[in-house]
Amino acid sequence: MSEETAIQLCSHDLKRSFQIKKTRIEVLQGISLEVHKGENIFLCGASGAGKTTLMYTLAGLEHPETGSVIFEGVDLYALGSDKLAGLRNRRMGFVFQSYFLLPELTALENVLLPAMMGGGKSRDPLARELLDRVGLKDRLHHLPSELSGGEQQRVAIARSLINDPSILFADEPTGNLDAQTGESIIELLLDVTRTDRRTLVVVTHDEALAARGDRVLRIEDGRLA
């Protein structure tokens, strides 16, 4: 199997449910899939279909009731919590709908945060390069409150790349943005992953945006449709 087609992420029979009062809601009902290195995968479906839960489970953020997730040959849920957190920090990048920038930190400081948490050497030059790459070289020292929603999401994308991850997970990254800005954010995500040959997994309800990826997986009632 060539590097281009190597399986980077796969799941086997993932099941997840939630208890609401006396009712059990089956969110994931036995999902198995394979994601190849360098693929851009879009998870689509109606609200409550299970797409965000699936992404969080694939990313080691939400433990399944049954099943396994193998990432780069490692069974994520066989790891202890510290080792799993370390792997996520080193090998995965995350972009969320709500940006999750620390309000008291500048754009540059927010981008540097994952590297500082990882205890590695200073990555200030790389952080500046990444902010330049996402079109914010003149906004390095601005606080989140001084940036537009689209600019904040660009900071979040730069932050997701600071530790040179092999895969990016994006949960409704355009959900708080207008259509034009949202389209530019998806184009940016596709550019930074295709150029660097990273894998991308995006949750979105927007079918038109999803059509720009390599593969669209539709989730209905906790199953791949």
C-alpha positions in Angstrom: 0.0 0.0 0.0 1.5 3.4 -1.0 1.8 6.3 1.3 -0.9 8.1 -0.6 -3.5 5.4 0.0 -2.3 4.3 3.5 -5.1 4.1 6.0 -4.5 6.8 8.6 -7.7 6.6 10.6 -10.3 3.9 10.9 -13.1 2.9 13.2 -14.8 -0.4 13.9 -18.4 -0.8 15.0 -18.6 2.5 16.9 -21.7 2.7 19.2 -22.6 5.6 21.5 -25.8 6.5 23.2 -27.1 9.0 25.7 -29.7 8.7 28.5 -32.2 11.5 28.7 -34.5 10.9 31.7 -36.0 7.5 30.9 -35.2 7.5 27.2 -32.0 6.2 25.7 -31.0 7.9 22.5 -28.8 5.8 20.1 -26.4 8.3 18.6 -23.9 6.1 16.8 -25.1 2.7 15.8 -22.2 0.6 14.6 -20.2 2.9 12.4 -17.1 1.5 10.6 -15.1 3.6 8.2 -11.6 4.1 6.8 -9.9 7.5 6.2 -6.8 7.5 3.9 -3.8 9.8 4.3 -4.4 13.1 2.7 -8.1 12.7 2.2 -10.6 15.5 2.8 -13.7 14.0 4.4 -16.9 15.9 5.0 -19.5 14.5 7.5 -23.0 15.7 6.7 -26.4 15.1 8.2 -29.3 16.7 9.9 -29.0 18.2 13.4 -28.9 15.3 15.9 -27.9 12.7 13.3 -24.6 12.0 15.1 -22.0 13.7 12.9 -20.4 15.7 15.7 -20.4 12.8 18.1 -18.7 10.7 15.4 -16.0 13.3 14.8 -15.3 13.7 18.5 -15.1 9.9 18.8 -12.7 9.6 15.9 -10.6 12.3 17.4 -10.3 10.7 20.8 -12.5 13.2 22.5 -15.5 11.1 23.3 -15.2 7.5 24.4 -17.5 5.0 22.5 -19.5 2.4 24.4 -18.3 -0.2 22.0 -15.9 -0.3 19.1 -12.4 1.0 18.5 -10.6 3.9 16.7 -7.2 3.2 15.2 -5.1 6.3 14.4 -1.7 5.9 12.7 -1.6 2.3 14.0 -2.5 3.3 17.6 -5.7 2.2 19.3 -6.8 5.5 20.8 -9.0 4.2 23.5 -6.5 1.7 24.7 -4.3 4.6 25.8 -4.4 6.2 29.2 -5.8 9.7 29.4 -2.4 11.4 29.6 -1.0 9.6 26.6 -4.1 10.2 24.6 -4.0 13.9 25.4 -0.4 14.0 24.4 -1.1 12.3 21.1 -3.9 14.7 20.3 -1.7 17.6 21.0 1.2 16.4 18.8 -0.6 14.7 15.9 -4.1 16.3 15.7 -5.3 19.8 15.0 -8.8 21.1 16.0 -11.0 23.9 14.6 -14.4 24.5 16.3 -17.4 26.6 15.5 -16.9 28.9 18.4 -13.2 29.5 17.8 -12.2 29.0 21.5 -9.6 31.8 21.5 -8.5 33.0 24.9 -9.8 36.6 25.1 -6.8 38.0 27.0 -4.3 36.6 24.5 -3.3 38.2 21.2 -3.7 36.3 17.9 0.0 35.4 18.1 -0.2 34.1 21.7 -3.3 32.1 20.9 -1.6 30.4 18.0 1.4 29.6 20.2 -0.7 28.1 23.0 -0.8 24.4 21.9 3.0 24.4 21.4 3.5 25.9 24.9 1.2 23.2 26.4 3.3 20.6 24.6 6.4 21.8 26.4 8.4 22.0 23.1 10.8 24.7 22.0 9.6 28.2 21.1 7.7 28.3 17.8 7.3 32.0 17.5 8.7 32.2 13.9 6.4 29.4 12.8 3.4 31.1 14.5 4.1 34.3 12.6 4.5 32.4 9.4 1.2 30.6 9.9 -0.7 33.9 10.6 0.9 35.3 7.5 -0.3 32.3 5.6 -3.9 32.7 6.7 -3.8 36.4 5.8 -3.3 37.9 9.3 0.3 39.1 9.2 -0.8 42.6 10.2 -3.0 41.4 13.1 -0.5 39.5 15.2 -1.0 41.6 18.3 -4.7 42.1 18.2 -7.0 40.6 20.8 -9.9 38.4 19.7 -12.3 41.2 20.5 -10.5 43.3 17.9 -11.0 40.7 15.1 -14.0 39.8 13.0 -15.5 36.3 13.2 -13.7 35.3 10.0 -10.4 36.6 11.3 -10.9 34.7 14.6 -11.5 31.5 12.7 -8.3 32.1 10.7 -6.4 32.5 14.0 -8.0 29.2 15.1 -6.8 27.5 11.9 -3.3 28.8 12.3 -3.4 27.5 15.9 -4.5 24.1 14.7 -1.3 23.9 12.6 1.3 25.0 15.1 2.4 21.5 16.2 2.5 20.2 12.6 -0.4 17.7 12.9 -1.0 15.0 10.4 -4.8 15.4 10.6 -7.2 18.3 11.2 -10.7 18.0 12.7 -13.1 20.9 12.0 -16.6 20.9 13.7 -19.0 23.3 11.8 -16.1 25.7 11.2 -18.4 28.0 9.2 -21.4 27.8 11.5 -21.0 31.4 13.0 -20.0 33.0 9.7 -21.9 34.5 6.8 -21.9 32.5 3.5 -19.1 34.4 1.8 -16.8 34.3 4.8 -17.7 30.6 5.4 -16.8 29.7 1.9 -13.4 31.4 2.3 -12.7 29.5 5.5 -13.5 26.1 3.8 -11.2 27.1 0.9 -8.5 27.9 3.4 -8.9 24.6 5.2 -8.7 22.7 1.9 -5.6 24.7 0.9 -3.6 24.2 4.0 -4.4 20.5 4.1 -3.9 19.7 0.4 -0.7 21.8 0.2 0.8 20.0 3.2 -0.8 16.6 2.4 -2.7 16.6 5.7 -5.9 14.7 6.3 -9.0 16.7 7.0 -12.3 15.7 8.6 -15.0 18.4 8.6 -18.5 18.3 10.1 -20.9 20.5 8.3 -24.6 20.8 7.5 -23.8 22.7 4.3 -24.0 20.2 1.3 -22.6 22.8 -1.1 -19.5 23.3 0.9 -19.1 19.6 1.5 -19.1 19.0 -2.2 -15.7 20.6 -2.4 -14.0 17.8 -0.5 -12.8 14.4 -1.7 -15.6 12.4 -0.1 -18.9 13.1 1.6 -20.2 10.8 4.3 -23.9 11.3 5.1 -25.1 10.2 8.6 -28.7 9.4 9.3 -30.0 8.2 12.6 -26.5 7.3 13.8 -25.6 5.3 10.7 -23.7 6.0 7.5 -26.3 6.4 4.8 
